[in-house]
Amino acid sequence: TQQLDRTNGNPIRLRTQNFGTVVGELGFYLEQNASVSVVVQEPGIIYRLSIQALQQMTEDNPRLAAHFHQFIANHLGQQLS
């Protein structure tokens, strides 16, 4: 569940998502802090990609990095449509 934390009240649930979901991609590319929190309801694994890791990927495997950027662009496009 993605939620907006409010300083003067209960958090607002924005949406509930299933496994395999990408979150925080826009803030990642804009180098901004997260504007929402993610709350998991069941045990699972969360993967985090840092800017440094993406830079290393770009140096070590530019083709993989290009596929990653294309995946994120497609994901963002689907969210906007």
C-alpha positions as semicolon CSV with decimal commas, in nm:
position;residue;x (nm);y (nm);z (nm)
1;T;0,000;0,000;0,000
2;Q;0,128;0,345;-0,084
3;Q;0,023;0,607;0,165
4;L;0,064;0,978;0,215
5;D;0,175;1,052;0,571
6;R;0,017;1,362;0,720
7;T;0,158;1,548;1,019
8;N;-0,185;1,642;1,150
9;G;-0,378;1,318;1,111
10;N;-0,401;0,963;0,990
11;P;-0,221;0,867;0,671
12;I;-0,417;0,861;0,345
13;R;-0,402;0,536;0,146
14;L;-0,323;0,621;-0,216
15;R;-0,328;0,277;-0,374
16;T;-0,273;-0,090;-0,307
17;Q;-0,039;-0,281;-0,533
18;N;0,065;-0,641;-0,584
19;F;0,407;-0,802;-0,585
20;G;0,654;-0,701;-0,853
21;T;0,559;-0,336;-0,836
22;V;0,807;-0,055;-0,899
23;V;0,771;0,243;-0,667
24;G;0,963;0,565;-0,624
25;E;1,095;0,576;-0,979
26;L;1,006;0,938;-1,047
27;G;1,168;1,062;-0,727
28;F;1,469;0,844;-0,806
29;Y;1,526;1,008;-1,143
30;L;1,453;1,354;-1,008
31;E;1,683;1,286;-0,709
32;Q;1,409;1,386;-0,466
33;N;1,310;1,235;-0,135
34;A;1,011;1,006;-0,132
35;S;0,679;1,183;-0,099
36;V;0,487;0,872;0,012
37;S;0,549;0,568;0,230
38;V;0,513;0,206;0,127
39;V;0,360;-0,030;0,381
40;V;0,378;-0,404;0,322
41;Q;0,097;-0,623;0,448
42;E;0,272;-0,958;0,411
43;P;0,636;-1,067;0,441
44;G;0,833;-1,022;0,123
45;I;1,154;-0,901;-0,034
46;I;1,216;-0,540;-0,127
47;Y;1,493;-0,446;-0,369
48;R;1,643;-0,098;-0,373
49;L;1,855;0,050;-0,650
50;S;2,081;0,338;-0,555
51;I;2,203;0,609;-0,790
52;Q;2,555;0,476;-0,740
53;A;2,448;0,123;-0,837
54;L;2,279;0,254;-1,152
55;Q;2,594;0,449;-1,240
56;Q;2,801;0,134;-1,189
57;M;2,559;-0,064;-1,406
58;T;2,592;0,200;-1,678
59;E;2,971;0,171;-1,670
60;D;2,985;-0,210;-1,647
61;N;2,695;-0,302;-1,872
62;P;2,556;-0,009;-2,074
63;R;2,317;-0,234;-2,264
64;L;2,158;-0,359;-1,942
65;A;2,132;-0,001;-1,814
66;A;1,961;0,103;-2,139
67;H;1,707;-0,180;-2,097
68;F;1,648;-0,070;-1,738
69;H;1,583;0,292;-1,846
70;Q;1,348;0,170;-2,120
71;F;1,159;-0,046;-1,869
72;I;1,117;0,249;-1,633
73;A;1,009;0,479;-1,919
74;N;0,744;0,226;-2,022
75;H;0,632;0,187;-1,662
76;L;0,598;0,564;-1,618
77;G;0,409;0,589;-1,946
78;Q;0,160;0,326;-1,834
79;Q;0,108;0,510;-1,505
80;L;0,034;0,835;-1,689
81;S;-0,207;0,686;-1,941
